[in-house]
Amino acid sequence: MTARPEAQPQTLTDTEAHRITRFDFTPGAETGWHVHGFDYVIVALSECNMKLEMPDGTVNEVLLPPGRTYHRPTGVEHNVINGGDAPMAFVEVEFKQGLDLDLLDQG
């Protein structure tokens, strides 16, 4: 267990086909360890200076400008941390039904 504050998720919509959640992070806040049950895409609402803790102990640093996206497949396990000095926010879209993520590789 860490002493980091928790990111604040807000479910915007949840249907049979998809779930859309907004995540707001204060500086240093984290999601906590989780495994994604669906393919997903995030859209940065602010500059997102993310540290992604991985199960093998590595930490990937990702800087995502506002409006940019990235996607990952089902099964990704990580802890997302706001590694910056400012609040950050993104929207996550989870696809509960099949989706060809290669079509999204233009973000």
C-alpha positions as CSV (number, residue, x, y, z in Angstrom):
1,M,0.0,0.0,0.0
2,T,1.3,3.4,-0.9
3,A,0.7,6.8,0.7
4,R,-0.2,8.3,-2.7
5,P,-3.6,10.0,-3.1
6,E,-6.1,8.1,-5.3
7,A,-7.1,9.2,-8.8
8,Q,-10.8,10.1,-8.9
9,P,-12.8,8.1,-11.5
10,Q,-16.2,9.3,-12.7
11,T,-18.2,6.9,-14.9
12,L,-19.7,9.0,-17.7
13,T,-21.6,6.1,-19.5
14,D,-21.7,2.4,-19.2
15,T,-23.5,0.3,-21.9
16,E,-23.3,-3.2,-23.3
17,A,-20.9,-2.0,-25.9
18,H,-18.6,0.4,-24.0
19,R,-17.8,2.2,-20.7
20,I,-16.5,5.7,-20.7
21,T,-14.7,7.0,-17.5
22,R,-13.1,10.3,-16.7
23,F,-10.0,10.1,-14.4
24,D,-8.8,13.1,-12.5
25,F,-5.4,13.0,-10.8
26,T,-3.8,15.5,-8.3
27,P,0.0,15.6,-8.6
28,G,1.3,12.2,-7.4
29,A,-2.1,10.5,-7.4
30,E,-2.4,6.9,-8.7
31,T,-5.1,4.6,-10.0
32,G,-3.7,1.6,-8.0
33,W,-2.8,-1.7,-9.5
34,H,-5.4,-3.0,-12.0
35,V,-5.8,-5.3,-15.0
36,H,-7.8,-4.1,-18.0
37,G,-10.6,-6.4,-18.9
38,F,-11.2,-4.8,-22.2
39,D,-9.4,-3.1,-25.1
40,Y,-9.3,0.6,-24.3
41,V,-8.3,4.0,-25.5
42,I,-7.5,7.1,-23.4
43,V,-7.9,10.7,-24.6
44,A,-5.8,13.3,-22.7
45,L,-7.9,16.2,-21.5
46,S,-4.8,18.0,-20.1
47,E,-1.1,17.4,-20.4
48,C,-0.7,13.9,-18.9
49,N,2.8,13.2,-17.4
50,M,2.2,9.6,-16.6
51,K,4.4,7.1,-14.8
52,L,3.2,3.6,-15.6
53,E,4.4,1.0,-13.0
54,M,4.6,-2.4,-14.6
55,P,4.4,-5.9,-13.0
56,D,8.1,-6.6,-13.8
57,G,9.1,-3.5,-11.7
58,T,9.8,-1.2,-14.7
59,V,8.4,2.3,-14.8
60,N,7.4,3.7,-18.2
61,E,7.2,7.4,-18.5
62,V,4.6,8.7,-21.0
63,L,4.0,12.4,-21.8
64,L,0.6,12.8,-23.6
65,P,-0.3,16.3,-24.8
66,P,-4.0,17.4,-24.5
67,G,-6.2,15.8,-27.2
68,R,-3.8,13.0,-27.9
69,T,-4.7,9.3,-27.5
70,Y,-3.2,6.0,-26.9
71,H,-4.6,2.5,-26.8
72,R,-3.8,-0.8,-25.2
73,P,-5.3,-4.3,-25.5
74,T,-7.2,-6.4,-23.0
75,G,-5.0,-7.8,-20.2
76,V,-2.7,-4.8,-19.6
77,E,-1.7,-4.6,-15.9
78,H,-0.3,-1.5,-14.4
79,N,-0.5,1.3,-11.9
80,V,-0.9,4.8,-13.4
81,I,0.6,7.7,-11.5
82,N,0.6,11.4,-12.2
83,G,4.3,12.1,-12.4
84,G,3.9,15.8,-13.0
85,D,3.5,18.9,-10.8
86,A,0.0,19.8,-12.1
87,P,-3.3,18.1,-12.1
88,M,-4.0,15.8,-15.0
89,A,-7.1,14.3,-16.5
90,F,-8.0,11.8,-19.2
91,V,-11.1,10.0,-20.5
92,E,-10.8,6.2,-20.9
93,V,-13.1,4.4,-23.4
94,E,-13.3,0.6,-22.8
95,F,-14.7,-1.5,-25.7
96,K,-16.7,-4.3,-24.3
97,Q,-17.3,-5.8,-27.7
98,G,-14.6,-6.6,-30.3
99,L,-12.7,-3.7,-31.9
100,D,-9.7,-3.7,-34.3
101,L,-7.3,-1.4,-32.4
102,D,-5.1,-1.1,-35.4
103,L,-7.7,1.2,-36.8
104,L,-6.9,3.6,-34.0
105,D,-3.2,3.8,-34.6
106,Q,-3.5,7.2,-36.0
107,G,-3.5,9.0,-32.6
